[in-house]
């Protein structure tokens, strides 16, 4: 009888509260940290995408299609691919299509 009592006592206290109906609590800590990391990645991704959209793409600094076209045209003129008359005509067309005279 003493051995049965000892075995029952060990079996009752072996698992502690985990076997007393609270076994699911061990899932809360990993679920908490998974949620924290998911939220960090979601907010960081949104911020990164918002910054990329504000910069006109995935490069550095503000860009616009017309500004880039003017730079390309200026480079072609500097390299001698086009003459001054063609450069000024194309620049005028670019600025007219942009809608302002800046």
DSSP file (Angstrom, degrees, kcal/mol; ACC not computed):
  #  RESIDUE AA STRUCTURE BP1 BP2  ACC     N-H-->O    O-->H-N    N-H-->O    O-->H-N    TCO  KAPPA ALPHA  PHI   PSI    X-CA   Y-CA   Z-CA
    1    1 A X     >        0   0    0      0, 0.0     4,-2.2     0, 0.0     5,-0.2   0.000 360.0 360.0 360.0 -36.1    0.0    0.0    0.0
    2    2 A X  H  >  +     0   0    0      1,-0.2     4,-2.2     2,-0.2     5,-0.1   0.879 360.0  50.9 -65.4 -37.0    2.8    2.4    0.7
    3    3 A X  H  > S+     0   0    0      2,-0.2     4,-2.3     1,-0.2    -1,-0.2   0.860 109.2  51.1 -69.2 -34.0    4.3    1.8   -2.8
    4    4 A X  H  > S+     0   0    0      2,-0.2     4,-2.3     1,-0.2    -2,-0.2   0.905 110.8  48.3 -67.4 -41.7    0.9    2.5   -4.3
    5    5 A X  H  X S+     0   0    0     -4,-2.2     4,-2.1     2,-0.2    -2,-0.2   0.896 112.2  49.0 -64.4 -41.0    0.6    5.8   -2.4
    6    6 A X  H  X S+     0   0    0     -4,-2.2     4,-2.3     2,-0.2    -2,-0.2   0.909 112.0  48.5 -66.0 -42.1    4.1    6.8   -3.4
    7    7 A X  H  X S+     0   0    0     -4,-2.3     4,-2.3     1,-0.2    -2,-0.2   0.886 111.8  49.5 -65.5 -38.6    3.4    6.0   -7.1
    8    8 A X  H  X S+     0   0    0     -4,-2.3     4,-2.1     2,-0.2    -1,-0.2   0.886 110.5  50.3 -67.7 -38.0    0.2    8.0   -7.0
    9    9 A X  H  X S+     0   0    0     -4,-2.1     4,-1.9     2,-0.2    -2,-0.2   0.922 112.5  46.2 -65.5 -44.4    1.9   11.0   -5.3
   10   10 A X  H  X S+     0   0    0     -4,-2.3     4,-1.3     1,-0.2    -2,-0.2   0.915 113.5  49.3 -64.1 -42.7    4.7   11.0   -8.0
   11   11 A X  H  X S+     0   0    0     -4,-2.3     4,-0.5     1,-0.2    -1,-0.2   0.858 111.6  49.6 -65.6 -35.1    2.1   10.6  -10.8
   12   12 A X  H  < S+     0   0    0     -4,-2.1    -1,-0.2     1,-0.2    -2,-0.2   0.843 121.8  32.4 -73.3 -33.2    0.0   13.5   -9.4
   13   13 A X  H  < S+     0   0    0     -4,-1.9    -2,-0.2    -5,-0.2    -1,-0.2   0.460  95.6  89.0-103.4  -1.5    3.0   15.9   -9.0
   14   14 A X  H  < S+     0   0    0     -4,-1.3    -1,-0.1     1,-0.2    -2,-0.1   0.932  98.8  30.3 -64.8 -46.8    5.1   14.8  -11.9
   15   15 A X  S >< S-     0   0    0     -4,-0.5     3,-1.4     1,-0.2    -1,-0.2   0.563  92.6-157.8 -91.3  -8.5    3.6   17.1  -14.5
   16   16 A X  G >   -     0   0    0      1,-0.3     3,-0.9    -4,-0.2    -1,-0.2  -0.343  66.6 -20.2  63.4-146.0    2.6   19.9  -12.3
   17   17 A X  G > >S+     0   0    0      1,-0.2     5,-1.3     2,-0.2     3,-1.1   0.657 125.9  78.9 -70.3 -13.6   -0.1   22.2  -13.6
   18   18 A X  G < 5S+     0   0    0     -3,-1.4     3,-0.5     1,-0.3     5,-0.4   0.861 101.0  37.7 -64.3 -34.5    0.5   21.0  -17.2
   19   19 A X  G < 5S+     0   0    0     -3,-0.9    -1,-0.3     1,-0.2    -2,-0.2   0.350 100.5  78.3 -97.6   7.1   -1.4   17.8  -16.6
   20   20 A X  T < 5S-     0   0    0     -3,-1.1    -1,-0.2    -4,-0.2    -2,-0.1   0.085 126.9 -74.2-101.9  23.2   -4.0   19.5  -14.4
   21   21 A X  T   5S+     0   0    0     -3,-0.5     3,-0.2     0, 0.0    -3,-0.1   0.437 116.1  93.1 103.9   0.1   -5.9   21.0  -17.3
   22   22 A X    > < +     0   0    0     -5,-1.3     3,-1.6     1,-0.1     4,-0.3   0.056  42.1 118.5-112.0  24.7   -3.6   23.8  -18.3
   23   23 A X  G >   +     0   0    0     -5,-0.4     3,-0.7     1,-0.3    -1,-0.1   0.734  68.9  61.9 -64.0 -23.2   -1.6   22.0  -20.9
   24   24 A X  G >  S+     0   0    0     -3,-0.2     3,-1.5     1,-0.2     4,-0.3   0.631  82.5  81.4 -78.6 -13.4   -2.7   24.4  -23.7
   25   25 A X  G X> S+     0   0    0     -3,-1.6     3,-1.5     1,-0.3     4,-0.6   0.794  77.0  69.6 -64.9 -27.0   -1.0   27.4  -21.9
   26   26 A X  H <> S+     0   0    0     -3,-0.7     4,-0.7    -4,-0.3    -1,-0.3   0.714  91.7  62.1 -65.1 -16.7    2.4   26.5  -23.3
   27   27 A X  H <> S+     0   0    0     -3,-1.5     4,-2.1     1,-0.2    -1,-0.3   0.708  88.1  71.9 -77.6 -20.5    1.1   27.5  -26.7
   28   28 A X  H <> S+     0   0    0     -3,-1.5     4,-2.4    -4,-0.3    -1,-0.2   0.882  92.8  52.9 -66.7 -38.9    0.5   31.1  -25.7
   29   29 A X  H  X S+     0   0    0     -4,-0.6     4,-2.1     2,-0.2     5,-0.2   0.959 113.1  41.3 -66.6 -50.8    4.2   32.1  -25.5
   30   30 A X  H  X S+     0   0    0     -4,-0.7     4,-2.6     1,-0.2     5,-0.2   0.903 115.6  51.9 -63.2 -37.6    5.1   30.9  -29.0
   31   31 A X  H  X S+     0   0    0     -4,-2.1     4,-2.2     1,-0.2    -1,-0.2   0.895 108.2  52.1 -64.4 -38.2    1.9   32.3  -30.4
   32   32 A X  H  X S+     0   0    0     -4,-2.4     4,-2.3     2,-0.2    -2,-0.2   0.946 112.8  43.6 -60.2 -49.0    2.6   35.7  -28.8
   33   33 A X  H  X S+     0   0    0     -4,-2.1     4,-2.4     1,-0.2     5,-0.2   0.866 111.7  53.0 -70.2 -35.4    6.1   35.9  -30.3
   34   34 A X  H  X S+     0   0    0     -4,-2.6     4,-2.3    -5,-0.2    -1,-0.2   0.923 110.5  48.7 -62.2 -42.4    4.9   34.7  -33.7
   35   35 A X  H  X S+     0   0    0     -4,-2.2     4,-2.4    -5,-0.2    -2,-0.2   0.907 110.1  51.6 -62.8 -42.8    2.3   37.5  -33.6
   36   36 A X  H  X S+     0   0    0     -4,-2.3     4,-2.2     1,-0.2    -2,-0.2   0.937 112.4  45.2 -60.5 -47.2    4.9   40.1  -32.6
   37   37 A X  H  X S+     0   0    0     -4,-2.4     4,-2.5     2,-0.2    -1,-0.2   0.881 111.5  52.1 -67.2 -37.7    7.2   39.1  -35.5
   38   38 A X  H  X S+     0   0    0     -4,-2.3     4,-2.5    -5,-0.2    -1,-0.2   0.927 110.5  48.6 -63.2 -44.0    4.3   39.0  -38.0
   39   39 A X  H  X S+     0   0    0     -4,-2.4     4,-2.5     2,-0.2     5,-0.3   0.898 110.5  51.2 -63.5 -39.8    3.2   42.5  -37.0
   40   40 A X  H  X S+     0   0    0     -4,-2.2     4,-2.5     1,-0.2     5,-0.2   0.940 113.0  45.0 -61.8 -46.6    6.8   43.8  -37.2
   41   41 A X  H  X S+     0   0    0     -4,-2.5     4,-2.3     2,-0.2    -2,-0.2   0.875 112.9  51.1 -66.6 -36.8    7.2   42.4  -40.7
   42   42 A X  H  X S+     0   0    0     -4,-2.5     4,-2.4    -5,-0.2    -2,-0.2   0.952 114.7  41.5 -65.3 -49.1    3.8   43.7  -41.8
   43   43 A X  H  X S+     0   0    0     -4,-2.5     4,-2.2     2,-0.2    -2,-0.2   0.877 115.8  49.5 -69.3 -36.3    4.4   47.3  -40.6
   44   44 A X  H  X S+     0   0    0     -4,-2.5     4,-2.4    -5,-0.3    -1,-0.2   0.904 112.1  49.1 -66.8 -40.1    8.0   47.3  -41.9
   45   45 A X  H  X S+     0   0    0     -4,-2.3     4,-2.7    -5,-0.2     5,-0.2   0.903 110.9  49.2 -65.4 -41.0    6.8   46.0  -45.3
   46   46 A X  H  X S+     0   0    0     -4,-2.4     4,-2.5     2,-0.2    -1,-0.2   0.914 112.5  48.1 -63.9 -41.5    4.1   48.6  -45.5
   47   47 A X  H  X S+     0   0    0     -4,-2.2     4,-2.3     2,-0.2    -2,-0.2   0.907 112.5  48.7 -65.7 -40.4    6.5   51.4  -44.7
   48   48 A X  H  X S+     0   0    0     -4,-2.4     4,-2.3     2,-0.2    -2,-0.2   0.917 113.3  46.4 -65.7 -43.3    9.0   50.1  -47.2
   49   49 A X  H  X S+     0   0    0     -4,-2.7     4,-2.4     2,-0.2    -2,-0.2   0.888 112.2  50.9 -66.8 -37.7    6.4   49.9  -50.0
   50   50 A X  H  X S+     0   0    0     -4,-2.5     4,-2.0    -5,-0.2    -2,-0.2   0.906 111.8  47.3 -65.6 -41.0    5.1   53.3  -49.1
   51   51 A X  H  X S+     0   0    0     -4,-2.3     4,-1.4     2,-0.2    -2,-0.2   0.890 112.2  50.2 -66.8 -38.7    8.6   54.8  -49.3
   52   52 A X  H  <>S+     0   0    0     -4,-2.3     5,-2.5     1,-0.2     7,-0.2   0.895 110.5  49.3 -66.5 -39.1    9.3   53.1  -52.6
   53   53 A X  H ><5S+     0   0    0     -4,-2.4     3,-1.1     1,-0.2    -1,-0.2   0.868 108.7  53.2 -67.9 -35.7    6.0   54.4  -54.0
   54   54 A X  H 3<5S+     0   0    0     -4,-2.0     9,-0.2     1,-0.3    -1,-0.2   0.803 107.6  52.1 -68.7 -27.9    6.8   57.9  -52.9
   55   55 A X  T 3<5S-     0   0    0     -4,-1.4    -1,-0.3     2,-0.3    -2,-0.2   0.403 118.9-110.7 -88.3   3.3   10.2   57.7  -54.6
   56   56 A X  T < 5S-     0   0    0     -3,-1.1     2,-0.3    -4,-0.2    -3,-0.2   0.688  83.6 -15.6  79.7  17.5    8.6   56.6  -57.9
   57   57 A X  S   <S-     0   0    0     -5,-2.5    -2,-0.3    -6,-0.2    -1,-0.1  -0.990 104.8 -47.9 150.9-153.9    9.9   53.1  -57.8
   58   58 A X  S    S+     0   0    0     -2,-0.3    -5,-0.1    -3,-0.1    -6,-0.1   0.112 101.1  92.4-104.3  21.8   12.5   51.1  -55.9
   59   59 A X  S    S-     0   0    0     -7,-0.2     2,-0.4    -4,-0.2    -2,-0.1  -0.148  82.5 -81.7 -97.1-163.4   15.4   53.5  -56.4
   60   60 A X  S    S+     0   0    0     -2,-0.1    -1,-0.1     2,-0.1    -2,-0.1  -0.864  84.5   3.5-106.8 137.6   16.7   56.4  -54.3
   61   61 A X  S    S-     0   0    0     -2,-0.4    -2,-0.1     2,-0.0     2,-0.1   0.168  98.4 -47.4  80.1 163.3   15.2   59.9  -54.3
   62   62 A X        +     0   0    0     -6,-0.0     2,-0.3     1,-0.0    -7,-0.1  -0.422  60.6 176.3 -70.6 141.0   12.2   61.3  -56.0
   63   63 A X        -     0   0    0     -9,-0.2     2,-0.3    -2,-0.1     3,-0.1  -0.977  14.3-170.7-140.1 153.9   11.8   60.6  -59.7
   64   64 A X     >  -     0   0    0     -2,-0.3     4,-2.1     1,-0.1     5,-0.2  -0.970  34.5-116.5-139.2 158.5    9.2   61.3  -62.4
   65   65 A X  H  > S+     0   0    0     -2,-0.3     4,-1.8     1,-0.2     5,-0.1   0.875 113.8  48.2 -62.9 -38.9    9.0   60.0  -65.9
   66   66 A X  H  > S+     0   0    0      2,-0.2     4,-2.5     1,-0.2    -1,-0.2   0.911 109.8  51.4 -70.6 -41.4    9.4   63.4  -67.5
   67   67 A X  H  > S+     0   0    0      1,-0.2     4,-2.1     2,-0.2    -2,-0.2   0.914 111.3  48.3 -60.9 -42.4   12.5   64.3  -65.4
   68   68 A X  H  X S+     0   0    0     -4,-2.1     4,-2.3     1,-0.2    -1,-0.2   0.882 110.6  51.3 -65.5 -38.4   14.1   61.0  -66.4
   69   69 A X  H  X S+     0   0    0     -4,-1.8     4,-2.4     2,-0.2    -2,-0.2   0.887 109.3  50.7 -66.4 -38.4   13.3   61.6  -70.0
   70   70 A X  H  X S+     0   0    0     -4,-2.5     4,-2.5     2,-0.2    -2,-0.2   0.893 110.0  50.0 -66.3 -38.5   14.9   65.1  -69.9
   71   71 A X  H  X S+     0   0    0     -4,-2.1     4,-2.3     2,-0.2    -2,-0.2   0.911 111.0  48.7 -65.9 -41.2   18.0   63.6  -68.3
   72   72 A X  H  X S+     0   0    0     -4,-2.3     4,-2.3     2,-0.2    -2,-0.2   0.913 111.8  49.5 -63.1 -42.3   18.2   61.0  -71.0
   73   73 A X  H  X S+     0   0    0     -4,-2.4     4,-2.2     1,-0.2    -2,-0.2   0.907 110.5  50.3 -63.4 -41.6   17.8   63.6  -73.7
   74   74 A X  H  X S+     0   0    0     -4,-2.5     4,-2.4     1,-0.2    -2,-0.2   0.893 109.9  50.7 -63.7 -39.7   20.5   65.8  -72.1
   75   75 A X  H  X S+     0   0    0     -4,-2.3     4,-2.0     2,-0.2    -2,-0.2   0.911 109.5  50.1 -64.4 -42.1   22.9   62.9  -72.0
   76   76 A X  H  X>S+     0   0    0     -4,-2.3     5,-2.2     1,-0.2     6,-0.8   0.892 112.0  48.2 -63.6 -38.6   22.2   62.1  -75.7
   77   77 A X  H ><5S+     0   0    0     -4,-2.2     3,-0.7     1,-0.2    -2,-0.2   0.907 111.3  50.2 -67.1 -40.9   22.9   65.7  -76.6
   78   78 A X  H 3<5S+     0   0    0     -4,-2.4    -2,-0.2     1,-0.2    -1,-0.2   0.831 110.0  50.7 -66.7 -32.0   26.1   65.8  -74.5
   79   79 A X  H 3<5S-     0   0    0     -4,-2.0    -1,-0.2    -5,-0.2    -2,-0.2   0.605 116.3-114.9 -81.2 -11.2   27.3   62.6  -76.2
   80   80 A X  T <<5S+     0   0    0     -3,-0.7    -3,-0.2    -4,-0.6    -2,-0.1   0.603  78.7 126.9  89.3  12.0   26.7   64.1  -79.6
   81   81 A X  S   <S+     0   0    0     -5,-2.2     2,-0.3    -6,-0.2    -4,-0.2   0.842  78.2  25.6 -69.7 -33.3   24.0   61.6  -80.6
   82   82 A X  S    S-     0   0    0     -6,-0.8    -2,-0.2    -9,-0.1    -1,-0.1  -0.925  82.9-121.7-129.2 155.2   21.6   64.5  -81.5
   83   83 A X     >  -     0   0    0     -2,-0.3     4,-2.5     1,-0.1     5,-0.1  -0.320  35.3 -97.1 -90.0 178.0   22.2   68.1  -82.5
   84   84 A X  H  > S+     0   0    0      1,-0.2     4,-2.6     2,-0.2     5,-0.2   0.860 120.6  53.1 -65.9 -37.0   21.0   71.2  -80.8
   85   85 A X  H  > S+     0   0    0      2,-0.2     4,-2.1     1,-0.2    -1,-0.2   0.939 113.0  43.3 -64.6 -46.7   17.9   71.7  -83.0
   86   86 A X  H  > S+     0   0    0      2,-0.2     4,-2.6     1,-0.2     5,-0.2   0.894 113.2  53.5 -65.6 -39.1   16.7   68.2  -82.4
   87   87 A X  H  X S+     0   0    0     -4,-2.5     4,-2.4     1,-0.2    -2,-0.2   0.941 111.2  44.6 -60.2 -48.3   17.5   68.5  -78.6
   88   88 A X  H  X S+     0   0    0     -4,-2.6     4,-2.1     2,-0.2    -1,-0.2   0.877 113.4  51.1 -66.5 -37.4   15.5   71.7  -78.3
   89   89 A X  H  X S+     0   0    0     -4,-2.1     4,-1.9    -5,-0.2    -1,-0.2   0.931 113.6  43.6 -66.0 -45.0   12.5   70.3  -80.3
   90   90 A X  H  X S+     0   0    0     -4,-2.6     4,-2.4     2,-0.2    -2,-0.2   0.872 112.5  52.9 -68.9 -36.3   12.3   67.1  -78.2
   91   91 A X  H  X S+     0   0    0     -4,-2.4     4,-2.4    -5,-0.2    -1,-0.2   0.895 108.3  51.2 -64.3 -39.6   12.8   69.0  -75.0
   92   92 A X  H  X S+     0   0    0     -4,-2.1     4,-2.1     2,-0.2    -2,-0.2   0.902 110.2  49.1 -63.9 -40.8    9.9   71.3  -76.0
   93   93 A X  H  X S+     0   0    0     -4,-1.9     4,-2.2     2,-0.2    -2,-0.2   0.913 111.0  50.1 -64.9 -42.5    7.7   68.3  -76.7
   94   94 A X  H  X S+     0   0    0     -4,-2.4     4,-1.5     1,-0.2    -2,-0.2   0.931 113.1  45.1 -61.3 -46.1    8.6   66.7  -73.4
   95   95 A X  H  X>S+     0   0    0     -4,-2.4     4,-1.2     1,-0.2     5,-0.6   0.838 111.8  52.4 -70.0 -32.1    7.8   69.8  -71.4
   96   96 A X  H  <5S+     0   0    0     -4,-2.1    -1,-0.2     1,-0.2    -2,-0.2   0.882 110.1  48.9 -69.7 -36.9    4.5   70.4  -73.3
   97   97 A X  H  <5S+     0   0    0     -4,-2.2    -2,-0.2     1,-0.2    -1,-0.2   0.783 105.1  59.0 -72.9 -26.0    3.4   66.8  -72.6
   98   98 A X  H  <5S-     0   0    0     -4,-1.5    -1,-0.2     2,-0.2    -2,-0.2   0.835 106.5-128.4 -72.1 -32.0    4.2   67.3  -68.9
   99   99 A X  T  <5S+     0   0    0     -4,-1.2     2,-0.3     1,-0.3    -3,-0.1   0.351  75.6  73.3 102.7  -6.4    1.8   70.2  -68.6
  100  100 A X  S   <S-     0   0    0     -5,-0.6    -1,-0.3     0, 0.0    -2,-0.2  -0.866  73.3-129.4-132.9 171.8    4.0   72.8  -67.1
  101  101 A X              0   0    0     -2,-0.3    -5,-0.1     1,-0.2    -6,-0.1   0.025 360.0 360.0-110.3  27.1    6.9   75.0  -68.3
  102  102 A X              0   0    0     -7,-0.1    -1,-0.2     0, 0.0    -7,-0.0   0.467 360.0 360.0 -75.8 360.0    9.4   74.2  -65.5
